[in-house]
């Protein structure tokens, strides 16, 4: 089946402005439903937006899945059906998977044959690759800037994974392992994979052929070597720029390894239209201007999670699909981790846990097993479940983790829990 899926998806690449070699007249819509990010690149700052900027990681507003559907339908009415529906931030698509899944599902119901593409740093790709395939996502772009952790540690300030923040060599190793595993899994499921590489003078510029080789070995179909766009306030804002001649020479060298993209425009997360004609600014009328902008919410996932800030609250939610609190604590295989801050609820990630209870005959108070679960959610202020036994409730309380029992929409449940704590 994956071979058949791959063949179909490769055919779709003909109508994809990024994956096609002649995408000038093809159109895409980027839906900015993913504000949070789980890593911090040293060249990235997403705390502000200017409508006149065109670079990844910026968007004038963050849309809910319902608003994203409305925007899609508006674009379809004005310029015709977009060739591709993309989710490229302004954070990481998979760090905001509930919103991404909701957006794709709503548009899929309205447009069954829509082509979907997501961009990710790859940290959570092994976790969500199968769900992406089930949703019918045909194209995935992974930003892979190093395949040597010694180089990666100079590019990434931190990696936020499974409730912990990793830095240095350890963080770079975790990110790389997950990226390569995710690419391998996504291509095995039939998705078409593009690798984005930001060329950084003195950091990874001579390392890029090895990145492309590693991507090819994992089944990637295309690579896109991009120039650094300096961003004021980033750690690499003063890094020397790569010339057009240098970047073209590197692309030609890597062409022998993997097909190259030569026409990238390094688009905004809310771009609309053809690559050379972004019409997103003309569509802003009619969308709520008071919704959270990137200036307020762009870094809400990883950057606001520091233990010393005292503003953000995290909750582990037992839910089958991330919409409704509908699972017993003992039956959960994973928790959705949500963050509440300044009235906003954001999905950070989903964390797998060992199942605590398998039925009356096996549901015992295993302190070692519980200790493992508690360690995974130890950074959370509370656990939100439909039901929970008295023993695990007491053990959570001993660790300072509040328990909330409800059957409610996740967003409402998190807000109520945060109000109760404060």
GIWOJO-V440987 format. One record per residue. N is the residue number from 1. PHI is phi in whole degrees, -180 to 180 (none if undefined). NEAR is the number of other ideal C-beta (glycine too) atoms within 10 Angstrom. Layout:
# GIWOJO-V440987
n=N phi=PHI near=NEAR
n=N phi=PHI near=NEAR
This chain:
# GIWOJO-V440987
n=1 phi=none near=7
n=2 phi=-56 near=13
n=3 phi=-64 near=8
n=4 phi=-65 near=9
n=5 phi=-61 near=16
n=6 phi=-61 near=19
n=7 phi=-62 near=10
n=8 phi=-64 near=12
n=9 phi=-68 near=23
n=10 phi=-65 near=15
n=11 phi=-64 near=11
n=12 phi=-65 near=19
n=13 phi=-61 near=21
n=14 phi=-61 near=13
n=15 phi=-103 near=15
n=16 phi=-102 near=21
n=17 phi=-62 near=25
n=18 phi=-92 near=24
n=19 phi=-84 near=26
n=20 phi=-89 near=17
n=21 phi=-75 near=12
n=22 phi=-135 near=9
n=23 phi=-94 near=24
n=24 phi=-58 near=11
n=25 phi=-101 near=11
n=26 phi=-81 near=19
n=27 phi=-118 near=20
n=28 phi=-140 near=24
n=29 phi=-128 near=27
n=30 phi=-98 near=26
n=31 phi=-107 near=30
n=32 phi=-82 near=27
n=33 phi=-110 near=28
n=34 phi=-123 near=30
n=35 phi=-79 near=30
n=36 phi=-83 near=28
n=37 phi=-131 near=27
n=38 phi=-109 near=24
n=39 phi=-136 near=26
n=40 phi=-125 near=21
n=41 phi=-82 near=22
n=42 phi=-74 near=18
n=43 phi=-107 near=20
n=44 phi=-116 near=24
n=45 phi=-136 near=19
n=46 phi=-119 near=27
n=47 phi=-89 near=16
n=48 phi=-147 near=14
n=49 phi=-143 near=20
n=50 phi=-124 near=9
n=51 phi=-59 near=13
n=52 phi=-86 near=6
n=53 phi=-83 near=12
n=54 phi=-132 near=15
n=55 phi=-160 near=16
n=56 phi=-62 near=22
n=57 phi=91 near=25
n=58 phi=-124 near=26
n=59 phi=-157 near=29
n=60 phi=-71 near=20
n=61 phi=-150 near=21
n=62 phi=-105 near=29
n=63 phi=-103 near=24
n=64 phi=-77 near=15
n=65 phi=-56 near=19
n=66 phi=-68 near=11
n=67 phi=-69 near=18
n=68 phi=-64 near=24
n=69 phi=-62 near=20
n=70 phi=-61 near=15
n=71 phi=-66 near=26
n=72 phi=-59 near=23
n=73 phi=-65 near=13
n=74 phi=-65 near=16
n=75 phi=-62 near=22
n=76 phi=-60 near=16
n=77 phi=-68 near=9
n=78 phi=-86 near=12
n=79 phi=-123 near=16
n=80 phi=95 near=9
n=81 phi=-61 near=15
n=82 phi=-62 near=22
n=83 phi=-68 near=20
n=84 phi=-142 near=24
n=85 phi=-105 near=24
n=86 phi=-116 near=24
n=87 phi=-122 near=26
n=88 phi=-130 near=25
n=89 phi=115 near=31
n=90 phi=-75 near=30
n=91 phi=-97 near=32
n=92 phi=-109 near=28
n=93 phi=-57 near=30
n=94 phi=-81 near=28
n=95 phi=-79 near=27
n=96 phi=-131 near=27
n=97 phi=-67 near=24
n=98 phi=-61 near=20
n=99 phi=-68 near=25
n=100 phi=-65 near=28
n=101 phi=-61 near=21
n=102 phi=-63 near=19
n=103 phi=-64 near=28
n=104 phi=-61 near=24
n=105 phi=-63 near=14
n=106 phi=-65 near=17
n=107 phi=-70 near=22
n=108 phi=-61 near=15
n=109 phi=-63 near=9
n=110 phi=-84 near=12
n=111 phi=-135 near=16
n=112 phi=-57 near=8
n=113 phi=-103 near=8
n=114 phi=-63 near=19
n=115 phi=-98 near=21
n=116 phi=-113 near=22
n=117 phi=-138 near=26
n=118 phi=-126 near=27
n=119 phi=-115 near=25
n=120 phi=-152 near=29
n=121 phi=-81 near=26
n=122 phi=91 near=26
n=123 phi=-61 near=25
n=124 phi=-105 near=20
n=125 phi=-62 near=26
n=126 phi=-61 near=19
n=127 phi=-73 near=19
n=128 phi=-111 near=24
n=129 phi=-56 near=23
n=130 phi=-66 near=12
n=131 phi=-69 near=16
n=132 phi=-60 near=26
n=133 phi=-62 near=20
n=134 phi=-65 near=11
n=135 phi=-77 near=17
n=136 phi=86 near=16
n=137 phi=-71 near=25
n=138 phi=-100 near=26
n=139 phi=-131 near=25
n=140 phi=-132 near=29
n=141 phi=-110 near=24
n=142 phi=-117 near=24
n=143 phi=-83 near=20
n=144 phi=-128 near=25
n=145 phi=-98 near=28
n=146 phi=-164 near=25
n=147 phi=-119 near=20
n=148 phi=-125 near=14
n=149 phi=-56 near=19
n=150 phi=-64 near=12
n=151 phi=-84 near=20
n=152 phi=-58 near=25
n=153 phi=-64 near=18
n=154 phi=-88 near=19
n=155 phi=-100 near=20
n=156 phi=-112 near=26
n=157 phi=-75 near=19
n=158 phi=-158 near=19
n=159 phi=-128 near=25
n=160 phi=-103 near=22
n=161 phi=-144 near=19
n=162 phi=52 near=14
n=163 phi=84 near=19
n=164 phi=-127 near=15
n=165 phi=-104 near=18
n=166 phi=-108 near=18
n=167 phi=-127 near=13
n=168 phi=60 near=16
n=169 phi=-63 near=12
n=170 phi=-63 near=13
n=171 phi=-64 near=23
n=172 phi=-64 near=23
n=173 phi=-66 near=16
n=174 phi=-60 near=20
n=175 phi=-61 near=27
n=176 phi=-62 near=23
n=177 phi=-59 near=14
n=178 phi=-70 near=19
n=179 phi=-61 near=27
n=180 phi=-66 near=20
n=181 phi=-64 near=16
n=182 phi=-67 near=26
n=183 phi=-61 near=26
n=184 phi=-59 near=18
n=185 phi=-69 near=20
n=186 phi=-63 near=28
n=187 phi=-70 near=20
n=188 phi=-65 near=14
n=189 phi=-86 near=19
n=190 phi=101 near=18
n=191 phi=-77 near=25
n=192 phi=-90 near=26
n=193 phi=-114 near=22
n=194 phi=-113 near=25
n=195 phi=-107 near=27
n=196 phi=-94 near=22
n=197 phi=-132 near=23
n=198 phi=-88 near=24
n=199 phi=-82 near=20
n=200 phi=-119 near=25
n=201 phi=-58 near=16
n=202 phi=82 near=10
n=203 phi=-111 near=20
n=204 phi=-125 near=21
n=205 phi=-62 near=17
n=206 phi=-87 near=11
n=207 phi=-92 near=19
n=208 phi=-61 near=24
n=209 phi=-56 near=14
n=210 phi=-68 near=15
n=211 phi=-63 near=23
n=212 phi=-65 near=26
n=213 phi=-62 near=14
n=214 phi=-64 near=20
n=215 phi=-65 near=27
n=216 phi=-63 near=16
n=217 phi=-62 near=13
n=218 phi=-89 near=21
n=219 phi=101 near=16
n=220 phi=-65 near=24
n=221 phi=-105 near=21
n=222 phi=-159 near=20
n=223 phi=-129 near=24
n=224 phi=-131 near=21
n=225 phi=-92 near=24
n=226 phi=-119 near=17
n=227 phi=-79 near=17
n=228 phi=-69 near=21
n=229 phi=-102 near=16
n=230 phi=-62 near=14
n=231 phi=-122 near=20
n=232 phi=-59 near=7
n=233 phi=98 near=9
n=234 phi=-83 near=18
n=235 phi=-65 near=16
n=236 phi=-107 near=19
n=237 phi=-64 near=13
n=238 phi=-102 near=7
n=239 phi=-65 near=16
n=240 phi=-58 near=11
n=241 phi=-84 near=14
n=242 phi=-84 near=20
n=243 phi=-76 near=11
n=244 phi=-59 near=9
n=245 phi=-64 near=8
n=246 phi=-67 near=14
n=247 phi=-70 near=19
n=248 phi=-68 near=14
n=249 phi=-64 near=12
n=250 phi=-68 near=20
n=251 phi=-61 near=18
n=252 phi=-67 near=11
n=253 phi=-63 near=14
n=254 phi=-80 near=21
n=255 phi=-59 near=13
n=256 phi=-71 near=9
n=257 phi=-97 near=18
n=258 phi=-154 near=18
n=259 phi=-55 near=16
n=260 phi=-112 near=20
n=261 phi=-95 near=20
n=262 phi=-110 near=13
n=263 phi=-119 near=14
n=264 phi=-66 near=17
n=265 phi=-112 near=16
n=266 phi=46 near=16
n=267 phi=-74 near=23
n=268 phi=-67 near=25
n=269 phi=-76 near=30
n=270 phi=-122 near=28
n=271 phi=-64 near=24
n=272 phi=-142 near=25
n=273 phi=105 near=21
n=274 phi=-75 near=18
n=275 phi=-58 near=18
n=276 phi=-93 near=11
n=277 phi=-145 near=12
n=278 phi=-79 near=18
n=279 phi=-107 near=15
n=280 phi=-59 near=22
n=281 phi=-66 near=13
n=282 phi=-77 near=10
n=283 phi=-101 near=17
n=284 phi=-66 near=13
n=285 phi=-62 near=8
n=286 phi=99 near=9
n=287 phi=-105 near=14
n=288 phi=-60 near=10
n=289 phi=-75 near=10
n=290 phi=-84 near=6
n=291 phi=-64 near=14
n=292 phi=-58 near=18
n=293 phi=-88 near=19
n=294 phi=-62 near=26
n=295 phi=-58 near=12
n=296 phi=-95 near=15
n=297 phi=-121 near=24
n=298 phi=-59 near=28
n=299 phi=-114 near=22
n=300 phi=-72 near=27
n=301 phi=-82 near=26
n=302 phi=-79 near=24
n=303 phi=-71 near=18
n=304 phi=-94 near=19
n=305 phi=-98 near=21
n=306 phi=-63 near=11
n=307 phi=-66 near=8
n=308 phi=-89 near=4
n=309 phi=-77 near=10
n=310 phi=72 near=7
n=311 phi=-106 near=9
n=312 phi=-90 near=21
n=313 phi=-120 near=18
n=314 phi=-109 near=21
n=315 phi=-136 near=27
n=316 phi=-95 near=27
n=317 phi=-113 near=27
n=318 phi=-90 near=24
n=319 phi=-150 near=23
n=320 phi=-68 near=14
n=321 phi=-131 near=12
n=322 phi=90 near=18
n=323 phi=-101 near=14
n=324 phi=-126 near=17
n=325 phi=-76 near=24
n=326 phi=-141 near=16
n=327 phi=-126 near=20
n=328 phi=-75 near=15
n=329 phi=-52 near=24
n=330 phi=-71 near=20
n=331 phi=-99 near=17
n=332 phi=-74 near=25
n=333 phi=-94 near=13
n=334 phi=-159 near=20
n=335 phi=-122 near=26
n=336 phi=-85 near=26
n=337 phi=-101 near=23
n=338 phi=-112 near=27
n=339 phi=-119 near=24
n=340 phi=-113 near=23
n=341 phi=-157 near=18
n=342 phi=52 near=11
n=343 phi=83 near=8
n=344 phi=-103 near=18
n=345 phi=-114 near=17
n=346 phi=-129 near=27
n=347 phi=-81 near=25
n=348 phi=-92 near=26
n=349 phi=-172 near=27
n=350 phi=-116 near=20
n=351 phi=-116 near=18
n=352 phi=-74 near=12
n=353 phi=-136 near=19
n=354 phi=-72 near=12
n=355 phi=-66 near=14
n=356 phi=-83 near=24
n=357 phi=-138 near=17
n=358 phi=-117 near=11
n=359 phi=127 near=8
n=360 phi=-54 near=7
n=361 phi=-74 near=6
n=362 phi=-121 near=11
n=363 phi=-88 near=14
n=364 phi=-116 near=12
n=365 phi=-88 near=13
n=366 phi=-84 near=15
n=367 phi=-65 near=11
n=368 phi=-66 near=6
n=369 phi=-64 near=15
n=370 phi=-63 near=17
n=371 phi=-59 near=13
n=372 phi=-65 near=13
n=373 phi=-64 near=24
n=374 phi=-61 near=19
n=375 phi=-66 near=14
n=376 phi=-70 near=20
n=377 phi=-112 near=21
n=378 phi=-65 near=14
n=379 phi=-89 near=17
n=380 phi=-95 near=25
n=381 phi=-80 near=18
n=382 phi=-157 near=24
n=383 phi=-118 near=25
n=384 phi=-114 near=28
n=385 phi=-138 near=27
n=386 phi=-77 near=19
n=387 phi=-147 near=13
n=388 phi=-157 near=20
n=389 phi=-75 near=15
n=390 phi=-67 near=8
n=391 phi=-63 near=16
n=392 phi=-65 near=20
n=393 phi=-62 near=17
n=394 phi=-67 near=11
n=395 phi=-67 near=17
n=396 phi=-66 near=22
n=397 phi=-61 near=11
n=398 phi=-62 near=9
n=399 phi=-95 near=13
n=400 phi=79 near=10
n=401 phi=-104 near=19
n=402 phi=-74 near=17
n=403 phi=-117 near=16
n=404 phi=-126 near=20
n=405 phi=-105 near=15
n=406 phi=-163 near=17
n=407 phi=-126 near=11
n=408 phi=-159 near=16
n=409 phi=-64 near=13
n=410 phi=-58 near=24
n=411 phi=-58 near=16
n=412 phi=-66 near=13
n=413 phi=-64 near=25
n=414 phi=-66 near=27
n=415 phi=-62 near=17
n=416 phi=-66 near=14
n=417 phi=-65 near=24
n=418 phi=-64 near=22
n=419 phi=-63 near=9
n=420 phi=-67 near=10
n=421 phi=-72 near=13
n=422 phi=-88 near=8
